[in-house]
Amino acid sequence: MGVSHKGAISLGLLYIPVGLYTSTRENDIKFNQLCIDTKERVKYKKYCPSCNKEVKTEDIIKGYEYENDKYVIMTEDEIEKIKTKKDKTIHVLRFVKLSEIDSIYYERNYYAIPETGAEKAFELLRTAMLSEQKVALAKTVIGTKENLIVLYPTEDGIIAKTLFYQDEIATVPKQITHTELNEAEVTMAKTLINSMTGPFEASMYKDEYQERLRDAIMQKIHGEDIVAADTSAPSNVIDLMEALQRTLAMSQEQNLSGTA
């Protein structure tokens, strides 16, 4: 796994060189786009209408459109030139409680791995944050964007979580009406929640639809017909209490049988 970004955690005089590595991978099945007539793969070309030719990657430069069809050209050297020393580090701004950061701000996760020789300083920061139950709020420039980052200590290391800025969060499209609930409904809902409560074990869950999709692809490869899945809809229950009672009964049956 290649490093996504190299920098250093900067905290006062403490300087910890680290690399950020992606923490997830995609396992989804990818489909190619084919021509309906020839079944050949459709190709996309980068094309310049004035030159009337395909443009190669090495012949493409960055331009910002400041007026209609008017661009200012920015070279990679010019983009790098405006980065300050602080931009090139993961500069810690402050320490906060993780509970103070709304989960809507989280964008993606990276493993923060110390460079050789920086292990002790890295371990000191991780241990202290974990002991105080705090996370570090930091900034760094990745590519052409200054990212807000949370350095989150774990038992094994530090996770760097990039955040969206406040102005990147869309407003709620429609206000939710908070209707009146009676005590019996709330009690029944709590009972349902408690009956389905258990520890989180990530290994228990997998993408079942992807498995069915892979099976369907193999069936077609072997010339077999695809068997339709069960698409029967649940019975329509209008009464809220009846819906809760039925759901609770189903949950209890699943718990007894050991199914998820």
N, C-alpha and C positions, 0 to 999 in steps of 0.2 A: 504493500500500500504506500503510494507516494505521498510526500508532504504537500499539504494544500497551501500552507503559508508559514514562512519563517520569520521570527521576531524575537522579542525578549520581554518578559514581564518586568516592568520598571516600577519600583516602589521606593521613592526616596533615593538612597544610595544603593539599594538592593537591585541587582541586575541579573535576571535569570533567563539565559537564552533557551528558547523552546521552539518546537515545531508543532503546528496544528494539523492533525490528521482527521479525515472524515470518519465519523463514528458509525455510519450506516451504509448499507448497500442496497441497491434495487434488485429484487428477484422477480419482478413482474415479467410476464411474457410480452415480447415486443413483436408487433406485426409490421411487415413491410407493405408499402403501397404498391400495387401492381396495376398494370393496364388491363382493363376488363376484356379486351380483345386478344392480346398476345400473351397475357399473364407474365409479362416481363416487368422487372422492377422499374418504377418511375424514378428518373434522375432529376435533380435540381441543379441548375448552374447559376453561378453569380455572373451577371451580364451587365455590361455598360451599353446603354442605348446609343450614346454618341459615337463610341468607338466601334459599335456594331460587332462586338466580340465578347467571348467569355473572359472574365478577369480572374487571374490566379490569386491565391492567398497572399503571396509576397508582394503583389501589386495593389493591395488594399491598404488605405490609410484611414485614420480617424478624423472625422469632421463634425463640427457642431453647427446645426442650422440655426442661425440667429435671425434671419429673415427668410421669406419664402425663396427657396432655391439659392440662398447665399450661405456659404459655409466658411467657418474659420478652421484651419487645419491645426491639429495638435499632435506632435510627435511623441513617441514613448519617452524620449529624453526630456522633453518639456514637461510632461506629466510627472516624471520622477523628480525633476528639478524643484518643484514647488512643495515637495514633501519635507517637513521639518524632521529633526532628530526624534521628536516626540511621536510623530506620525509613524515612524518605523519601529516603534516599540509598542507593547501592550501596556499602555500607561494607566496605572491604577488611580482612579479618581477618589474612591471612598469605599468603605465596607458597609454592607447593609444586611438585614435579615432577608433570607430567601422568600419568606412569606409576604414581604412588602412588594414583591414584583408580580404583577398580574400575569398569569400564564399566556394571555393573548399577545404579549410582547415577544415571546420566544419564536425564533426563526429556525435555526439549525444548531446542531451540536458538533463539536470537534474534541478529539482527545488532545490534551496538551502534554507533550512529551519533552522532558528536559534534554538539552544537548549534553554531551559528555563533559564532565567537570562541573555541571550546574546542579547535580542531583541533591546535594546537601541543602543548598538554599531553597530548592524546589520543595524538598521534604519539610523544611522548616515552615514555609508558607502554608503548605497543605495541612500540616499538623495543627498549627496555630488557628487557622480558619475553622477546621473541623472541631477543635476544642471549644471555640467561642461560638460555634454554630452561625458563622457569618459567611457571606460570599463577597468577592471583590467585584466592584463595578469599574470597568476599564474601557478605554478606547484604543483603536488602532486602525490604520488605513490598509484595506485589502483591495488591490486593484485600484479602482478610482472612487471608492466609497469609504468614508470614515465610519467604521462599525462600532456600535455600542456592544460591549461584551460583558458577560458575567462569568467569572472564574469560580466554578462550583467544586468544592472539595468532596472527594469520596474516600472510601476506605482504601482504595487502590491507587488513586491519582487525582487529577484535576480535569474536569470537563469545562471546556470553553463554550459558552452558549451565546450565540449572536442574537441581538434583540432588534426588533423594529423600533423606529423612533415614534414619538407621540403623533407626529403629523402623517405617519404612514398607516395609522390605524383608522379604518373606515368607521363612520358613525353607524349606530344600529339603524337598519333601514326602516324599522317600524317599531313603535313603542308597544311593549307587551302590557296588556291590561291585567292587573292583579285582582282576580275575583275573590269573593268571599268563600271560605271553606268552613265546613262544620267540623267539630272535634272528632266525630266518628271517622270521617274521611281521612283526616290527618293521622289518626291512630292506626287505621288500616294500612295507609301508605308506609308508615314507619315500620309496621310489622313486616310488610313485604320487603322493605329495604334490608331489615335485620335478618330475614330468612335467607337473603341472597348475598349476605356479607361474608367475605373470606379474604385470606391473604392474596396479594398479587404475585403470581408466578408466571413470568413472561413465557416460559417454555410450554405452558399449557395451551397457548393460543397460536394458531397458524392461519394462513390465508386459504380457506377451504375452497373458495371460488377458483383460485388459481389452480388448485389440484384438479378440480372438475374440468377446467379449461384444458389442462395438459392431457387429461384422459380423453377428452373429446377430439383433440388434435391427433392423438395416437390412433383413435378409432377411425378417423378419416384417412390417415396414412395407410392403415390396413384395410381400407375399403369397406369399413363397417358403417352402419347408420348410427347417428347420434340419438341417444335415448333422451326424451324430454324430461326435465326435472319436475318435481312436484311444485306446482305453482298455485295450489289451492289456497284461497284467502281464508283467514280466521273468521269465525262467525262475528257478525256485527253486534257488539254489545253497546247499547245506548246508555244504560244506567251506570254511573261512575262507580258506585259501591259494588255492583255486580261484577264489573270489570276487574276491580281490585281483588275481590274474593276469588274469582276464577283464576286470576294470575297467581295469587298466593297459593292456591291449590296445585296449580301446575308446577310452581317452584318447589313445593314440598315433595311432589311426586318425583321430580328430577333429582332432588337431594337424596331421596331414599334409594333411587336407582343408580345414583352416582354419575349421572350424565350432566354435561355442562350446557 
